[in-house]
Amino acid sequence: MPVSAKPLILIVDDQKEDRASLSVILANEGYPFIEASTAKEALEKVRDNASASFGPGSMAGTFAFRFRA
């Protein structure tokens, strides 16, 4: 798999509008990204090699969400 000049970003938020806002910013800056709406979905996607993730400090199904960069 070719290495991207910019890291793949995982956006994690249970609010669709918040994910959409961040998606626009990242797209405008040329960052590749994927989205998740639950902690479980995020963990599955992180395993698929996200370089960083952004999300609220706690979401349903978690006590705290750890950020990874």
Backbone bond lengths (Angstrom), bond angles and torsions (degrees), N, CA, C in turn:
res aa  C-N    CA-C-N  psi(-1)  N-CA   C-N-CA  omega(-1)  CA-C   N-CA-C  phi
1 M - - - 1.449 - - 1.517 109.04 -
2 P 1.351 118.44 128.97 1.460 120.57 179.76 1.522 111.60 -66.88
3 V 1.311 116.28 145.80 1.454 121.45 178.96 1.525 108.97 -84.46
4 S 1.325 115.77 127.80 1.456 121.73 178.51 1.521 109.63 -77.17
5 A 1.332 116.41 149.06 1.456 120.84 176.96 1.526 110.38 -65.93
6 K 1.327 116.98 -28.84 1.461 121.42 178.53 1.523 108.32 -118.13
7 P 1.337 116.64 146.83 1.466 119.78 -177.34 1.531 112.05 -71.19
8 L 1.310 114.89 152.16 1.459 121.05 173.76 1.523 107.79 -75.35
9 I 1.325 116.89 128.75 1.462 122.72 -177.50 1.519 109.70 -107.58
10 L 1.319 116.29 135.39 1.461 122.18 174.88 1.524 108.05 -103.73
11 I 1.316 116.74 117.55 1.460 122.84 177.17 1.524 107.39 -93.86
12 V 1.330 116.86 123.81 1.458 121.16 -179.12 1.517 109.34 -124.26
13 D 1.315 116.12 116.92 1.461 120.98 175.75 1.512 107.95 -163.99
14 D 1.318 116.53 141.11 1.457 119.28 179.65 1.532 112.14 -81.36
15 Q 1.322 116.94 -6.81 1.458 121.49 177.71 1.530 109.73 -98.59
16 K 1.320 115.75 114.33 1.465 121.36 -177.50 1.532 112.10 -56.96
17 E 1.325 116.55 -39.74 1.471 120.73 -178.86 1.525 111.37 -63.96
18 D 1.332 116.91 -38.86 1.467 120.37 179.04 1.529 111.08 -66.99
19 R 1.340 116.04 -41.76 1.472 119.13 176.43 1.524 110.28 -62.12
20 A 1.321 116.65 -41.51 1.464 120.73 -178.95 1.531 110.80 -63.17
21 S 1.319 117.31 -41.75 1.474 120.67 179.72 1.521 111.39 -61.88
22 L 1.316 116.23 -46.80 1.457 119.61 179.89 1.524 111.15 -68.20
23 S 1.322 116.71 -34.17 1.465 120.98 177.59 1.523 111.30 -59.58
24 V 1.325 116.19 -42.22 1.467 120.74 179.65 1.524 110.51 -62.64
25 I 1.327 116.02 -44.54 1.471 120.22 -179.70 1.526 110.53 -62.07
26 L 1.325 116.14 -48.00 1.465 119.73 -178.61 1.524 111.50 -64.69
27 A 1.319 116.89 -41.95 1.463 120.39 179.09 1.521 110.63 -62.09
28 N 1.322 117.16 -42.38 1.468 120.73 179.29 1.523 112.31 -63.79
29 E 1.330 116.85 -27.75 1.462 121.52 179.10 1.531 112.13 -91.83
30 G 1.326 116.36 -0.05 1.454 120.18 176.31 1.522 115.56 82.55
31 Y 1.336 117.51 16.19 1.459 120.44 178.98 1.526 110.99 -85.85
32 P 1.323 117.08 134.84 1.460 119.51 170.95 1.527 108.11 -75.28
33 F 1.325 117.33 143.82 1.457 119.65 -179.02 1.522 110.92 -150.37
34 I 1.324 113.57 159.61 1.452 122.35 171.57 1.522 106.32 -132.10
35 E 1.314 116.93 162.53 1.457 120.84 -176.14 1.518 111.59 -125.08
36 A 1.332 114.84 152.80 1.462 122.12 172.99 1.520 107.86 -142.00
37 S 1.329 115.83 143.62 1.467 119.78 -178.49 1.529 112.90 -107.51
38 T 1.319 117.48 -6.47 1.465 121.06 177.65 1.518 109.66 -135.43
39 A 1.326 115.19 160.93 1.462 119.50 177.84 1.521 110.65 -62.77
40 K 1.319 116.59 -41.57 1.467 120.40 179.85 1.526 110.67 -60.57
41 E 1.318 116.50 -46.27 1.467 120.78 178.93 1.531 110.33 -62.51
42 A 1.334 116.58 -40.16 1.465 120.84 179.80 1.520 111.34 -61.87
43 L 1.335 116.35 -45.28 1.461 119.59 -179.68 1.520 111.14 -62.21
44 E 1.317 116.46 -38.78 1.465 119.79 177.11 1.528 110.68 -62.64
45 K 1.331 116.37 -41.71 1.463 119.95 -178.24 1.525 112.32 -74.06
46 V 1.329 117.46 -32.92 1.472 120.43 177.21 1.517 109.41 -61.84
47 R 1.310 116.07 -38.60 1.466 119.80 178.02 1.519 111.18 -60.93
48 D 1.328 116.21 -23.33 1.467 120.60 179.82 1.522 112.15 -88.32
49 N 1.363 117.04 18.76 1.454 121.58 168.05 1.522 116.48 87.41
50 A 1.296 119.12 41.68 1.467 120.55 170.56 1.524 108.19 -72.84
51 S 1.314 116.99 143.91 1.457 121.45 179.87 1.520 112.07 -85.56
52 A 1.324 116.66 -27.85 1.462 121.16 179.82 1.517 108.17 -156.26
53 S 1.319 115.98 158.70 1.456 119.38 177.15 1.515 110.08 -140.85
54 F 1.318 116.12 150.19 1.455 123.28 179.52 1.516 108.04 -129.71
55 G 1.307 116.84 136.54 1.451 119.58 177.90 1.513 110.66 -173.11
56 P 1.330 117.28 170.59 1.460 120.53 179.64 1.523 111.01 -66.96
57 G 1.322 116.56 159.04 1.459 121.85 -178.60 1.511 113.58 -61.02
58 S 1.313 117.28 -29.88 1.462 119.40 175.88 1.518 108.91 -147.32
59 M 1.300 115.12 144.95 1.456 122.41 178.55 1.517 106.92 -137.43
60 A 1.312 115.61 163.62 1.456 119.34 176.05 1.520 109.25 -54.56
61 G 1.315 116.40 132.33 1.454 120.33 178.67 1.511 113.80 94.44
62 T 1.340 117.78 -1.69 1.460 120.74 178.41 1.521 109.32 -140.10
63 F 1.317 116.44 158.64 1.467 120.80 171.92 1.519 109.88 -91.34
64 A 1.300 116.52 -33.99 1.464 122.72 177.24 1.523 107.21 -159.55
65 F 1.274 115.33 149.73 1.463 120.25 179.48 1.514 107.30 -108.52
66 R 1.296 117.33 129.21 1.460 121.57 -179.93 1.515 109.90 -90.86
67 F 1.305 115.01 135.19 1.458 120.45 176.91 1.516 108.58 -90.33
68 R 1.310 115.13 144.64 1.453 121.27 -178.25 1.513 108.35 -131.81
69 A 1.303 115.69 132.68 1.466 118.69 177.74 1.510 109.44 -134.05
